[in-house]
Amino acid sequence: MKSLAIIILAAGKGTRMKSELPKVLHPLLGRPLLSHVLENARSLRPEKTVVVVGHQAELVRQSFAHPGLTFVSQVPQLGTGHAVRQAAKDLDHFPGTILVLSGDIPLVSGATLKRLIQAHRRSGSPVTLLSTVLEEPCGYGRIIRDDRGGLLRIREEKDAAPEEQRLKEVNAGIYCFEADFLFSSLPRLSRRNRQREYYLTDLIEMAQVAERPVTVFLHPRAEEVLGINDRAELARTGRLLRRQINEDWMRRGVTLLDPDTAYIESDVRIGPDTTIGPYTVLAGRTRIGRGCTIPSHCVLENVRLKDGAQIDPFTRIRNGRIKPVREV
């Protein structure tokens, strides 16, 4: 089995968030965006994970001071290719596969990433990219294919001709590279484009010029693999993740009387046979035992409920412990 290293691009300010807080630190169901990406990355058990930081770099570092993480700075920020070049300095002579992710794609699952890596290794290609189809592809690089369906190039939207902008298959910004190809090609990137940036996507054309195959892994669920650019997209992603979390708890034996209105954060844990009413918020590191009853309009943050505990509607508790009535 080949070695795996992961590069996560987290240097941008996220201008469209209209915030002083770096985009990757904006919370999504109780965790920063980058925390979700790191968790999915760790599930792949990489030998090394490098996070590229830039805007408020020290704040991002302090928020994720976990063992096994390497942080590198991208200053100034001159595009995705430039970001990966900064990370490559810490992966010198790494033999194997390098997965490149963005720090703002919290829904991409470890299972999807594993399938991408497997497809890449089966193909024998120096680079595999993940694409998806969008009805409204504004803002994304377009996948340009030849008459036989093979990949010709990726065209960034600002550089695309009108007929190319009408294409709906887009680059999701998730890549697998063979390390030797990546490291030998990065120094040849140029800034000859409208944004005056080093595009990581230019490596696709480099591979084709060298007559080396490029693989496209078309993912059917766009909502899983696309990044977050503004607060509206953050809210939409939150709804999707909340639905996933709620469905998972119901499959584990938890009753949600109204799944559409239950708000359960990512780090909450709930025992089976517990019933949760509508418009209830379970936040932080709340731990709910077995057979508990939490009626409507309750807010629990960092709370521990012992097995069989019951509380009244409209209860708000923070940093507390609740025992069953019979134990009081």
Buried (B, 14 or more C-beta within 10 A) or exposed (E): EEEBBBBBBBBBBBEBBEBEBBBBBBBBBBBBBBBBBBEBBBEBEBEBBBBBBBBBBEEBBEBBEEEEBBBBEBEEBBBBBBBBBBBBEBBEEBEBBBBBBBBBBBBBBBEBBEBBBEBBBEBEBBBBBBBBBBEEBEEBBBBBBEEEEEBBBBBBBEBBEEEBEEBBBBBBBBBBBBBEBBBEBBEEBEBEBEEEBBBBBBBBBBBBEEEBBBBBBEBEEBEBBBBBBBBEBBEEBBEBBBEBBBEEBBEEEBBBBEBEBBBBBBBBEBBEBBBBBBBBBBBBBBBBBBBBBBBBBBBBBBBBBBBBBBBEEEBEBEEEEBBBEEEE
